[in-house]
Amino acid sequence: MRLSQSFIPTMRQDPGEAEVTSHRLMLRAGMIRKVAAGIYSYLPLGLRVIRKIETIVREEMNRAGAQELLLPILSPAELWNETGRWDFYGKELVRLQDRHERDFCLGPHARRSDHRFVPPRSSIVSPVTSDPLSNPNKIS
């Protein structure tokens, strides 16, 4: 596809909501759009950059002999209760129940899933969910 036909909604002026330079540049370049605090849509240009980064990481991890995993974002409460994090995170942890009233949470990182079966040399490439209040280093 030609660049002239691509959906790249650039901005001429600095967005007032962005405080970090990289955040401001990604908004202005048409790579991302804010949906809500800490939640962004990746537009075609931003998604293309993410795919290229994933490819580089994947190639390097394969070269190092790692095996890639895709872990669920939804985790059972038992895993979080074992380490005391279920209560520690408080309201910052998104919790839900299934139809059998079993507790689950939307884990901030897939890496926090059950590691009992994970091989020692593994690679996890996945999106991160975050509440800006739970991580002050995240862009809000």
C-alpha positions, 0 to 999 in steps of 0.5 A: 500500500502506498503511504498516500493511501495509509491511515496516518492521522498526524497532528500539527500541534502538541497534544496537551495531555502528553507530558513525556516527549515519546508519548507526544511524538507518537500521538503527533506521528499518528501511531497511537490514539488515547481511548481512556487513561492508560488505554491506547489504540495502536493505529496502522503505523504504530502497529507496524512498529510494534510488529517490527520490534516483536520480530527483532525480539523473536529473532534474538530470543530464538538465536539464544535458544528460547522457546516462545510462549503465549500465556493468558492475561486472565489468571485464576485467583488461586495463583494470586492468593498463593503469594498474597497479591490478591489482597495486596493489589486492592482495587487496582486489580481488575477482578471478575467471576466466571459463570461458576462464581470462580474468581479471576483477575486481569493480570497486569502482565502475562508473566505473572501467570502460573510459572510451574510449567514454564521452561527455564529459557522462555520468551514471552511477547505479549501486550501489557495491561496497566492501570496508570494509578498502579504504576506511576511510570506508565503514561496516563 
